[in-house]
Amino acid sequence: MSPEFQLEGPLSARRIVVAMSGGVDSSVVAALAARTGAETIGITLQLYDHGEAVGRTGSCCAGQDIRDARAVAEKLGIAHYVFDHESAFRTSVIEDFADEYMAGRTPIPCVKCNMGVKFTDLFRLAKDLGADCLATGHYVRRVMGVEGAELHRAADPARDQSYFLFATTQDQLDYLRFPLGAMPKPAVREIARELGLGVALKPDSQDICFVPDGDYAKIVKKVRPDADTAGEIVDLGGHVLGQHRGFIHFTVGQRKGLEIGGQPEPLYVIRLEPETRRVVVGPRRALAVSGARIADINWIGGDHRGPLAAKVRSMAKPVGARLDGGRLAFDDPEYGVSPGQAAVFYDGERVLGGGWIEETESALVAEVV
């Protein structure tokens, strides 16, 4: 069995499809696949308008990135196909991103992309090509357990991307392969260098590929021109402290940019109220959350019961919690929990699943009760 691709039998009789974004990670996966002797096919999804994307760096699946993927495929001597999924990406990811901000939520477009145009569409394309598996450059591990394939965190915690893959279904996990999950990033770049791949030193892509300059509000306003509507900034008691130029400029936990002076202690965004266009602010202790209501839970944890660890932001550490139906209760108050983000559940290194944070429960309210 190939350790990286977990395929039995002579690899020369196998066909592996690799999702190639044009970056070093997916390029090395393609190289590893070709090295096994299996027939290797690279697929790239074009997700942007090519004219606007040419020359863009720090993204994926656009312009220069497509050319890089094609060059790597030619270097490796493998087939490479590009499929135009721009309209699907715009509808399911970019427009959803804008709508979430309009609703006062903090979206995670990378998860929506994996749920839609990447895993779902690539899965179908790979099947149509008769592939034995679909391999990607994500830093997670696929571990075979007693009841089948399990999703585990990457060996390198600094590179782990399991938070963004919580929506992976069991059917997808049975078919997917993640050859880089046990490798540190320097080793991946070294393989690319040894093979003479032009992407060996290419910078990593940004978390949100279609926001190259980090200006989320500009993207929202472009998609939804009525987004930038002014409103009030109020304290927890509803007293008006100032005005804002559009709550799409704010996220829960934000401190900078409020432009409110003369307060006895620093103020943070506690919640956003799209129906009144109010930004509610308060002291840091008001950010403490005792629990949250979780929607659309995807469970791949088998028969796990009892305590688990929950991660509520991509850069946060998993914390102790319990899941009762759709309610997640934290062992200790958690900060920075925002509707629209994901709550991902773990049992040690194994991903049990996750869902979307719909509402939060203030720890201050719990103390009063």
C-alpha positions, -999 to 999 in steps of 0.1 A, spaced: 0 0 0 12 35 -8 16 53 26 8 87 11 -22 77 -10 -34 46 9 -41 26 -22 -36 -11 -24 -23 -32 -52 1 -22 -80 0 16 -82 7 13 -119 -29 1 -122 -43 31 -103 -54 65 -114 -50 95 -90 -66 129 -96 -49 158 -79 -65 192 -72 -39 217 -84 -43 253 -73 -10 264 -86 8 266 -52 37 245 -39 16 222 -18 -7 208 -45 22 208 -69 42 185 -45 11 163 -41 10 159 -79 47 150 -79 43 124 -51 14 109 -71 34 107 -103 63 92 -84 42 62 -73 38 51 -109 0 57 -109 -16 75 -138 -18 111 -124 -42 138 -137 -41 174 -124 -73 194 -123 -75 232 -117 -107 251 -112 -107 286 -126 -126 306 -99 -120 342 -111 -123 364 -141 -90 356 -159 -84 392 -171 -87 406 -136 -67 378 -120 -36 377 -143 -5 385 -123 -23 383 -89 -1 366 -63 -11 351 -29 -44 337 -43 -53 303 -59 -71 290 -89 -67 322 -110 -45 338 -136 -8 332 -128 -18 303 -105 -34 284 -134 -2 290 -155 19 277 -126 -2 246 -123 1 239 -160 38 244 -159 42 219 -131 21 194 -149 42 197 -180 74 193 -159 60 161 -143 47 148 -176 11 144 -164 -23 154 -179 -38 187 -167 -73 201 -172 -88 235 -163 -125 238 -156 -143 272 -155 -163 274 -122 -163 312 -119 -201 315 -118 -205 288 -92 -178 303 -71 -193 337 -72 -228 325 -62 -218 300 -35 -188 318 -20 -185 355 -29 -221 364 -28 -227 343 4 -197 361 19 -213 395 12 -247 384 25 -232 370 57 -216 404 64 -248 422 56 -265 399 82 -240 410 109 -222 377 108 -185 368 103 -183 344 74 -156 317 66 -155 316 28 -128 289 27 -152 264 43 -180 273 19 -155 268 -10 -145 234 3 -181 224 8 -191 235 -27 -169 242 -58 -138 224 -44 -148 191 -28 -182 186 -43 -173 196 -79 -138 181 -79 -152 149 -63 -176 146 -92 -150 154 -118 -126 129 -103 -152 102 -103 -161 110 -140 -124 105 -148 -125 71 -132 -100 80 -105 -93 58 -75 -90 88 -53 -89 126 -52 -57 141 -36 -53 176 -23 -26 197 -7 -44 203 26 -25 198 59 -47 172 76 -44 135 80 -66 107 69 -63 78 94 -79 44 90 -98 35 121 -119 5 132 -150 18 114 -133 34 84 -115 66 74 -111 93 101 -101 129 97 -72 139 120 -52 171 126 -20 176 108 12 164 124 25 201 123 1 221 145 12 253 129 0 241 94 -31 222 105 -61 230 83 -87 207 99 -108 237 111 -116 245 74 -125 209 65 -151 201 93 -178 198 66 -161 169 49 -186 140 47 -178 104 53 -183 96 16 -159 123 7 -134 112 33 -135 77 20 -124 90 -14 -100 119 -5 -63 116 3 -41 142 20 -5 132 14 10 162 32 -7 157 65 23 141 82 49 165 67 63 199 78 62 227 53 100 230 49 101 193 38 74 201 12 94 230 -3 125 209 -3 108 182 -24 97 210 -49 132 223 -50 148 189 -56 124 183 -85 131 217 -100 95 229 -97 91 266 -104 68 271 -74 93 259 -48 96 294 -33 62 306 -42 45 324 -12 16 307 5 -19 317 -6 -40 340 16 -68 327 38 -94 346 17 -81 344 -19 -106 368 -34 -97 396 -10 -61 402 -20 -56 435 -1 -75 425 30 -103 450 25 -133 429 31 -157 458 31 -147 468 -4 -157 434 -17 -190 434 2 -198 469 -12 -190 458 -47 -213 428 -45 -240 446 -24 -239 483 -32 -263 491 -4 -241 476 23 -223 508 35 -252 523 55 -244 543 86 -258 537 120 -254 541 157 -228 527 181 -244 520 214 -234 505 248 -249 474 264 -277 496 278 -286 510 244 -271 545 251 -257 561 219 -220 566 220 -213 575 184 -219 568 148 -204 543 123 -202 543 85 -215 508 80 -214 477 103 -198 457 75 -166 473 88 -169 456 122 -166 420 136 -173 407 171 -143 412 194 -129 442 173 -114 470 193 -98 493 168 -117 516 145 -146 525 169 -134 561 172 -150 566 206 -131 585 232 -135 594 268 -145 560 280 -133 546 314 -121 513 298 -114 500 263 -145 490 243 -150 460 221 -176 451 195 -199 427 215 -225 421 188 -240 435 155 -277 442 151 -284 443 113 -321 450 118 -313 483 136 -279 488 120 -265 492 155 -230 482 166 -232 472 203 -200 477 223 -188 470 258 -159 460 280 -139 429 273 -156 409 300 -188 412 280 -173 391 252 -172 361 275 -195 333 262 -208 303 281 -224 285 252 -236 287 216 -263 273 194 -248 253 165 -266 247 132 -261 224 103 -238 200 123 -218 176 101 -208 146 123 -180 122 113 -171 111 148 -189 78 148 -203 68 182 -183 93 203 -202 105 233 -193 128 262 -168 156 266 -149 170 236 -128 199 226 -142 227 205 -124 252 183 -144 284 175 -119 303 154 -93 292 130 -64 305 151 -78 295 185 -69 265 205 -95 238 211 -111 242 246 -131 218 267 -168 216 259 -200 194 258 -224 191 229 -260 185 237 -281 184 205 -275 217 189 -262 234 220 -224 237 227 -215 245 264 -180 255 272 -163 243 303 -149 278 309 -161 311 294 -147 315 258 -139 348 241 -143 359 205 -172 336 196 -190 351 166 -221 340 147 -212 330 112 -180 313 123 -176 275 127 -174 254 159 -152 224 151 -152 194 175 -122 172 184 -114 141 204 -77 145 208 -63 147 172 -95 133 156 -120 157 140 -155 147 152 -173 172 130 -185 208 133 -213 233 126 -221 269 122 -224 293 152 -259 308 151 -263 324 185 -241 329 216 -249 329 253 -233 356 273 -214 344 304 -224 376 321 -261 367 318 -253 332 332 -235 348 362 -265 371 370 -289 341 368 
